[in-house]
Amino acid sequence: MARSPRPVPEPGYFSAQVVEARRFHLRRMGSDGPPVQVVSGGVEQCRSDYRIDRPGFPHPILEFVVAGTGRLELESATHLLVPGTVFVYGRGVAHRMTCDPGRPLRKYFLALAGPGVRAHLARHGLRPGRVLRVGQPDRIRHLLDDLIEFALGDRADREACCASLAYYLIAKLSSLAAPEGAAEARAYATYQRCRTYME
């Protein structure tokens, strides 16, 4: 299989407030490409003084916390960030994020684009400004790790592979997530265990 062109340089919006990261930036596929496309993404181990304060972002950004704790201010509401938290922001959605110094965040992020991305996110309850909790975060983490492997690989079709994975990932998040607060309930945890057993 032909090798892809050399990697696109990292964009300036990648945070320097990290102690470790695996990140990527892909070429845009254009309006005639897949409905959901991946612009950039990765996984970051944040510093204890990590802080993001933005009035919005040009692309929809999906973030997924896998370790640590922190605080998120999103559209004037404050949320606790814990493992399993997923949230989306984008153009016109102000967001502020900080870590608890003793338990810095480890989180994945995806910057998304494409002619159908906003509709696909909304269809699955992940419109910008929404915060959900995933009861089985490892299932999502494995998908994100696979996407990063494709993005950092040398396949000529890596952009298309990442687009397909992102499309599926959003649907999978919808099937495993619940509104913030519900995932901590004992009944919800029992439901997820029974669902996993039946699957």
C-alpha positions in Angstrom: 0.0 0.0 0.0 1.3 3.5 -0.8 2.6 5.6 2.0 0.8 8.8 2.9 2.5 12.2 2.6 4.6 13.4 5.5 2.6 14.3 8.6 0.9 17.7 8.9 2.7 19.9 11.5 1.0 20.2 14.9 -1.4 23.2 15.1 -0.9 26.1 17.5 -3.9 25.2 19.6 -2.3 22.0 21.0 -1.8 22.7 24.7 1.8 23.0 26.1 0.4 22.3 29.6 1.0 18.6 29.4 3.6 16.2 30.8 3.0 13.6 28.1 0.9 13.4 24.9 0.3 11.4 21.7 -1.3 13.8 19.3 -1.9 14.1 15.6 -3.2 16.5 12.9 -4.7 15.3 9.7 -5.4 16.8 6.3 -9.0 18.0 5.7 -11.0 15.9 3.3 -13.3 18.7 2.1 -17.0 19.1 1.9 -17.3 16.2 -0.6 -15.7 13.8 2.0 -17.3 11.7 4.7 -20.0 13.4 6.8 -17.8 13.1 9.9 -14.1 13.9 9.6 -11.2 14.1 12.1 -9.1 17.2 12.0 -6.8 16.4 15.0 -6.8 14.6 18.3 -4.9 12.5 20.8 -4.4 11.8 24.4 -2.9 14.1 27.0 -1.6 13.8 30.5 -2.2 17.2 31.9 0.0 19.2 34.3 -1.3 19.9 37.7 -1.7 23.6 36.7 -3.5 22.8 33.5 -6.0 25.6 32.5 -7.9 26.2 29.4 -10.1 29.3 29.0 -11.6 29.9 25.5 -14.7 31.8 24.2 -15.2 29.0 21.7 -13.5 26.9 19.1 -13.8 26.8 15.2 -14.5 23.0 15.2 -16.6 20.8 17.4 -14.3 19.2 20.0 -15.1 16.0 21.8 -13.2 15.4 25.0 -13.2 12.2 27.1 -11.7 11.9 30.6 -10.1 8.6 31.6 -8.2 9.5 34.8 -7.9 12.3 37.3 -10.4 14.9 38.3 -11.0 18.6 37.5 -13.6 21.2 36.9 -15.3 22.3 33.7 -17.3 25.5 33.1 -19.4 25.1 30.0 -22.0 27.6 28.9 -22.1 29.1 32.5 -22.6 25.8 34.2 -19.9 24.1 36.3 -19.3 20.3 36.0 -17.1 17.9 37.9 -14.7 16.1 35.5 -14.1 12.4 36.5 -13.2 9.3 34.6 -16.0 8.6 32.1 -17.0 12.2 31.5 -17.5 13.1 27.9 -18.3 16.6 26.7 -18.4 18.7 23.5 -17.8 22.3 22.8 -17.3 24.3 19.6 -18.0 27.7 17.9 -19.6 30.1 20.4 -19.4 27.7 23.3 -17.3 29.3 26.1 -15.3 26.7 28.1 -12.9 26.8 31.1 -11.1 23.7 32.3 -8.8 23.0 35.2 -7.3 20.0 37.0 -7.3 19.1 40.7 -3.6 19.6 41.5 -3.4 16.2 43.3 -5.1 14.3 40.5 -4.3 15.8 37.1 -6.5 14.9 34.2 -5.7 12.3 31.5 -8.0 12.9 28.6 -8.6 12.2 24.9 -9.8 14.8 22.5 -11.0 14.9 18.9 -11.4 18.0 16.7 -14.1 17.1 14.2 -15.3 18.5 10.9 -17.3 17.4 7.9 -20.7 18.3 6.3 -22.7 16.1 8.6 -20.7 16.3 11.9 -23.1 18.7 13.8 -26.2 16.7 12.8 -24.5 13.4 13.7 -23.4 14.8 17.1 -26.9 16.1 17.8 -28.6 12.9 16.7 -26.6 11.0 19.4 -27.1 13.6 22.2 -23.6 15.1 21.9 -24.4 18.6 20.7 -21.8 21.3 21.8 -22.5 22.3 25.4 -23.6 18.8 26.5 -21.9 16.8 29.3 -22.5 13.0 29.7 -21.1 10.2 31.7 -20.0 6.8 30.3 -20.5 3.8 32.6 -17.9 1.7 30.9 -15.0 4.1 29.9 -12.6 1.3 28.9 -14.8 0.4 25.9 -14.5 4.0 24.6 -10.8 4.3 25.5 -10.0 1.3 23.3 -11.7 2.8 20.3 -9.9 6.1 20.8 -6.5 4.2 21.1 -7.3 2.5 17.8 -8.2 5.8 16.1 -4.9 7.4 17.3 -2.9 4.3 15.9 -4.5 4.9 12.5 -3.9 8.6 12.6 -0.2 8.2 13.5 0.3 5.4 11.0 1.5 5.5 7.4 -1.6 4.3 5.6 -2.5 6.3 2.6 -6.2 6.1 3.7 -5.6 7.1 7.3 -8.0 10.1 7.1 -10.8 7.9 5.8 -10.1 5.2 8.5 -10.2 7.9 11.2 -13.4 9.3 9.8 -15.1 5.9 9.9 -13.9 5.3 13.5 -15.1 8.7 14.6 -18.6 8.1 13.1 -18.9 4.8 15.0 -17.4 6.3 18.2 -20.0 8.9 18.4 -22.8 6.3 18.1 -21.1 4.1 20.7 -20.8 6.9 23.1 -24.5 7.5 22.8 -25.3 3.9 23.6 -23.1 3.8 26.7 -23.6 7.3 28.1 -26.2 8.9 30.4 -26.9 12.5 31.4 -24.5 13.8 34.0 -25.4 12.5 37.5 -27.3 9.4 36.3 -24.1 7.3 35.7 -23.3 7.4 39.4 -26.6 6.0 40.4 -26.6 2.4 41.6 -29.5 1.5 39.4 -27.7 2.8 36.3 -24.5 0.8 37.2 -26.5 -2.4 37.6 -28.2 -1.7 34.2 -24.9 -1.4 32.5 -23.6 -4.6 34.0 -26.7 -6.5 32.9 -26.4 -5.0 29.4 -22.8 -6.0 29.1 -23.6 -9.6 30.2 -26.5 -9.9 27.7 -24.3 -8.5 24.9 
